[in-house]
Amino acid sequence: MKADVAIVGAGIAGSALAYHLSGEGLHVTLLDGDYPGLGASGRSAGLLTSQHWNRFDVALTRASQEMCDHLARDEEGGVQRVGFLRVTSLEEDIPVMRERVHTYLKEGVMAEFLEGEELSSRFPSIDSSGLLAGVFTPQDGYVDAYDITSTFASLARERGVAMAMGNKAKAVEMRSSKAVGVETPQGELSAEAVVVAAGAWTPSLLRESGTPLPLKPYRTQALVTAPVTDLPILPMFHELPRGLYLRPDQDGLLLGNGTEHDEADPGGYNTHADFELYAKVAAWATERVPAAKDARIARGWAGLCVATPDRFPLVGEVEEVEGLFVLAGFNGLGVMRGPPLARSLAEALLGRRPTFELAPFHPGRFEGRDDFRIREGFTLR
Ligand SMILES: Cc1cc2nc3c(=O)[nH]c(=O)nc-3n(C[C@H](O)[C@H](O)[C@H](O)COP(=O)(O)OP(=O)(O)OC[C@H]3O[C@@H](n4cnc5c(N)ncnc54)[C@H](O)[C@@H]3O)c2cc1C
């Protein structure tokens, strides 16, 4: 069988792409070595915050929030808009935070700068000792990213996309600098265009196919508590200097982030959270949320994100290889960035003008550079 488009990887990015290409008269096949959402997407904390170090992401997050709300099949789905509070105890962050608030407001995002006592009067459930200031974006929220991913995939299937699950691509087949299909254990799937959206496995798959790109997988972690009795209503909360965050999770809390800055091996990384992280985040959460003093960590996990030199993803056609596209390198922000950039790539593949211009994300922008440091995407600067 021959596809017009073969998508490798059914995470949030590949599944959203399949959904946006479906119902357009194309033969689209979505392949995954596993099942939709079992990579980083199902391991994500699902935070959708407008607070970013650049304006592209402010717009992308808003689009992702709208898309998640649109997908929600019932009132309990969609974005849980509890707001996002980012705080600091460092003087040097204050001017940057003030400036960011101007940017957010200019982009149409509701945002408030809070200083000193304002933090404790607005958020009495959070112990703000030692904190100097914060920014609150009340319309931000979180989603169940596994649910979003599997909804994109199942709607794509309903609209005619062929699903090839349990089908791990070995390489992209090339002929005379043109991608002609995907090599799988079940044989070759011929395709006019191949999109590699394989998350942390993208760099090795591209290397195998002779088209390396500057992408580095790195490990990050999350934990959840058992239900906490009388837990107050809390926003998503991120304490900058400590690099820790929490958000409500059913009747308990979800906590992160334990990001490592070394390149990880997707073939054999530790999928469990580190024991040291259990103790560290539990101590921090009970310090900041006194009502959670009896909270017990129920489980934890680790997943892989993918870094790029400038912390922006790679989206578009790989230079000098006709028909080979990449949709990866979300730098830990793939629930925010993935769905809108997948939609824009689908629009480009369908010959339409993309909602988000893809030039800033062009995969060829680094000219082969791969000597870069892994830096977090989820931060103030
Ligand atoms: C602990 C944690 C917390 C996070 N929190 C947030 C957050 O709050 N907000 C946010 O925006 N982002 C967050 N992220 C990041 C976000 O989860 C990722 O950026 C996003 O899920 C990446 O999606 P993806 O589709 O690119 O990759 P993935 O979800 O990893 O999907 C890749 C898919 O490709 C498949 N695959 C791999 N190799 C092959 C192959 N050879 N053949 C076929 N299929 C293959 C895999 O099985 C997988 O299903 C978090 C990540 C982690 C780990």
The ligand as a Gaussian input file, in Angstrom:
#p B3LYP/6-31G(d) Opt

LIG

0 1
 C        7.479000      14.822000      33.018000
 C        7.123000      15.691000      31.853000
 C        6.358000      16.824000      32.029000
 C        6.034000      17.634000      30.953000
 N        5.208000      18.702000      31.154000
 C        4.834000      19.461000      30.106000
 C        3.903000      20.513000      30.276000
 O        3.434000      20.755000      31.397000
 N        3.528000      21.240000      29.196000
 C        4.029000      20.975000      27.950000
 O        3.678000      21.689000      27.000000
 N        4.908000      19.987000      27.742000
 C        5.310000      19.218000      28.778000
 N        6.178000      18.185000      28.596000
 C        6.741000      17.996000      27.253000
 C        5.775000      17.281000      26.337000
 O        5.270000      16.132000      26.978000
 C        6.508000      16.886000      25.049000
 O        7.144000      18.035000      24.496000
 C        5.526000      16.339000      24.031000
 O        4.760000      15.314000      24.584000
 C        6.278000      15.827000      22.819000
 O        5.348000      15.221000      21.965000
 P        5.816000      14.419000      20.701000
 O        4.606000      14.017000      19.964000
 O        6.866000      15.204000      19.985000
 O        6.616000      13.142000      21.289000
 P        6.118000      11.836000      22.066000
 O        4.897000      12.076000      22.848000
 O        7.305000      11.306000      22.781000
 O        5.710000      10.862000      20.906000
 C        6.648000      10.242000      20.067000
 C        6.026000       8.937000      19.589000
 O        6.880000       8.371000      18.594000
 C        6.880000       6.975000      18.750000
 N        8.092000       6.456000      18.115000
 C        9.365000       6.626000      18.512000
 N       10.209000       6.022000      17.670000
 C        9.436000       5.456000      16.713000
 C        9.732000       4.678000      15.557000
 N       10.993000       4.383000      15.212000
 N        8.709000       4.242000      14.794000
 C        7.424000       4.545000      15.117000
 N        7.093000       5.272000      16.217000
 C        8.082000       5.716000      16.983000
 C        6.835000       6.760000      20.265000
 O        6.331000       5.473000      20.565000
 C        5.897000       7.888000      20.682000
 O        4.545000       7.461000      20.744000
 C        6.509000      17.336000      29.653000
 C        7.268000      16.187000      29.457000
 C        7.561000      15.360000      30.536000
 C        8.358000      14.114000      30.289000

